[in-house]
């Protein structure tokens, strides 16, 4: 656990060294990635709960713990799978474990700073909301920058190739989402068909 916190600090202060270090043998663990993503999710939920009244955009009943979890876990997993797949095809050097963990640690700025930033909504006036929006955007851009840095260092790509790989990875994410939604719809129809069939059989008895 202490090692994980040290790595979280390193990715904030020395991100280049961090992404170089995670390529060392036995340096990283799968559980460290899950811990960081869990921290990001918890921070997200706490931020929603402590948002100042003037900045609330949703009613309490509109907040779903499951939906918020999905909005974090699905982009991370699909980015990991897509980026690893595209990079492997285009001669990237990164292993899946390194992409998995490296992508998770890109969430560290969000996990660390979103709560203090959200606390500002309790002291800022609504017409000062641009300050809050700016800080949130900086945090999100920081996460995005770490993801790009991960692509460059872990896969050992030049800048132009990083941009190209990123665009292909985003396209891959959209394809994965499309297939996932399609499969979900088909499975839902299949389940409904089976349930209706059993109801019909029981009704005719």
TAJOTA-V553435 format. One record per helix or strand of 3 or more residues. SS is the DSSP state (helix for helix, strand for strand). FROM is the first residue (numbers start at 0). TO is the last residue. If there is no record, write none. Layout:
ss=SS from=FROM to=TO
ss=SS from=FROM to=TO
This chain:
ss=helix from=1 to=12
ss=helix from=14 to=20
ss=helix from=29 to=49
ss=helix from=52 to=54
ss=helix from=59 to=61
ss=helix from=64 to=88
ss=helix from=95 to=104
ss=helix from=107 to=121
ss=helix from=125 to=154
ss=helix from=158 to=203
